[in-house]
Amino acid sequence: MKKPGTEGKVRLSSPLLILISAPSGGGKTTLCQHILARHPDMVRAVTCTTRPPRAGEIEGRDYYFLDCATFTQRQAAGGFLEHATVYNHCYGIPKNEVLDKLRHGNDVLLNVDVQGAATVCSRAAQDPELARSLVTVFLTPASLAELDARLKRRGTDSPAESAKRLSVARQEIEQWHHFQYLIISTSIAEDVRQMEAIIDAEHLRQSRSTFNLGG
């Protein structure tokens, strides 16, 4: 659903590269889905992967499907904002596509884990265009007990896997102070409200303004 009050809204600021990170089970995928639905001019970064397409997945919409050699070449050339290997398949966010979308005036949304966020921030620090656009947000429940309860409600992990996820999550949550914004997750509606406030505030920054009194 489109965000109420956005009809006819004039933007007078440069686009944002919005990075949302969270521990596993923290709710970042759900938050990203709601934010994208409310902002038709916002796009997500499409990831490259070496895994084969699954049923219903479309090239360029869900992923860019690459063979291992092509992925390795792009990685060696510095073509990814961040990349990782998961279950023997490679994943990477193509830097040029992100820049192209920003240059076309679109806000770009990145949904990445904590390790990936650190890599994106490091790469952005070396690129003034990315650094100017980047907004980093960390989303987390108020406690590990709440995160444990969420993981159990999902019912997708064994007790041993849940314990492992919690151990990793503790380390990830400790990295919250490396992000510009912190959202303590309570409900989907409240998480979305706080994220909307961050987006609005960042677009109102004087440093992002494209306002021209004579224009």
N, C-alpha and C positions, 0 to 999 in steps of 0.2 A: 504494500500500500504506500502511495506517495505521501510524504510528510505533509501534514496540514499546513497551509500557509505558504507553501513553496511556489504556488502558481503565480507566474508573472514576476517572480523574485529576480532582481537584477544583481548579479555578482560583480563586485568591484575588487576582487582579490585574485592573486595567482593560485593555481591549483595545489592541492595537498597530496602528499604521499603518506597515507595513514597506515601505520603498522600497529596491529593488535596482536598481543601475545598473552599467553596464559598457561598455567600447568594443565596437564591432561585432565579433562573433566571439568575444566574451569568455566566453560561456556562460550569460548571465543567463536566457535563456528556458528552457533546459534545467533550470537550478537552480530556477526558479520552478515549473516543472511538477512536479518531484520534491517540493518543499516542500508544494505544494497537495495532492498525492496523499497525503502523510503526515499532513496536518492537516485532517480533515473539517470542523472548525469555522472554518477560515480561508477567506476568499473573495477573489477578485481583483476589482479595480475594473474595471467594464465601461466601455469607452470609447465616446464618441459620435463618429460620423464622417459625412461628407457623401458618401462613396463608396457606390455601389450594393452591395447584398448579393451575395456570391458563392455559388455552389452549396453548399447544405448549411448555410449560416450562418443562425442564428435570432436574431430581434430580442430583445434583452434578455439573451441568453446570450453571444453572440459580440460584438455591438456594439449600440448604439442608433443606428439609421439616421435621420439628420435631413436635411431640405433645407437649402440654403445660408442662406436667410433666417432659419430657426429657429436654426441654429447661430450666426449673427452676432448675433441678439438675445440669446442666452444668454451669448455671449462679452462683449458690451457690458455686460450686467448683472453681470458678475463670477461667472458660474456655473461656471467651470472652474478646477480646481486648476492645470492647465497645458494649453496647446493649441499645436498646430503645424500647418503646412501641408506635406504630403508628396505629391509628384507631383500637384499641383493639387487635392488633397482635404484637407479639414480634419479634425483629430482633437483630441479634448479629453476630459479626465477630469472628470466632473461632481462638483462639490464636495458637493452635498447628498446624493448617493447614498453617497459615502464616509462622511459624517457619520452617515447613517441606519444603515449597517452597523456602524459603531463603537458607536453607541448601543444596537444590538441585541446587543452583546457579542461580535461577530465580529472577529477579527484580519483586517485588510485588507492585501492584497499589491499593491504597485504595481511594474510593470516598465517603467522609463522610461530614456531616454537621459540623458546628462550634462547637456545643456541643460535638458531637462524637469525633472531633479532639482533644479537650481538654482531654477527657477520654483516648484516645489512647496515647497521650503524657505522661499522668500521669502513665499509665501502663508501657510504654516503659522506663520511668525513673527508674523503679524498676527491669528492666531486661537488663543487659549489652548487650546481643545479639541484642535485639530490638533497644536499644538506639544507638548502633553503626551503624545500618542500616537505621534509620529513617531520612527521608528528608521531611519537611513540606512546603507546598506551598499554598498561599492564592490567589485566583483569584477573581477579582471584576471589574465591570465597573468603570469609573472615577467618576461617580456621581450617586446620587439617581434618578435624572431625567432620566439618560440613562437606569438605571435598570427598572424604571417605564415604559419607552418606550418599553423595551424588553418584559416585562410581558404583556403589552397590545398587542404586536404583536403576542404573543403566543395565546391569545384569549381564554384561558382555565379558567379564573377566572372572577367572578363578580366584579364590582367596589369595593364592600365592602371587598371581599377577597383580591383583589390587594392592597387595603389600609392597610390591616392587614399584608400582606407579606412585604410591604415596611417598616412598623413599626418594624417588626422583623429584616428585613435586615439592618436597621440602626444600631441596636444593634450588629448584627453579624459583620458588616464591622468595627466597632470600635475595634474588636479583632484582626485586621490584624497584629499588632505588636507582637503577640505571635507566629507568624510563621517565619520560616527561610527565606522564599522568598515571594515576593509580585509581582504578575503579574497584571498590569492594562489592562483589557481586551479591545481590540479594534476590531480585526477581528479574525476569526478562524485561518487563516494562520499565523498571527502574534503571537497569543496566543500559537500555536503549536511551532513556531520557538523559542520563549522564553523558553517554557517548555523543548524543546530539549537541549537548551544551559545549563539549570540547570542540566539535567540528565548527560550530558557530563562532566560538571564541577565536579559534585559529584563523578563520576567514576574516575576522575583524581586526587582526593584528595590523598595526600601522606599517610594519615592514613588508607585508604582503599586498598592500593596497595598490590598485591600479587606477585609483580615482584621479580624474583630470577635470578641473573646474571648467576648463574651456572646451571639453570634449562633449 
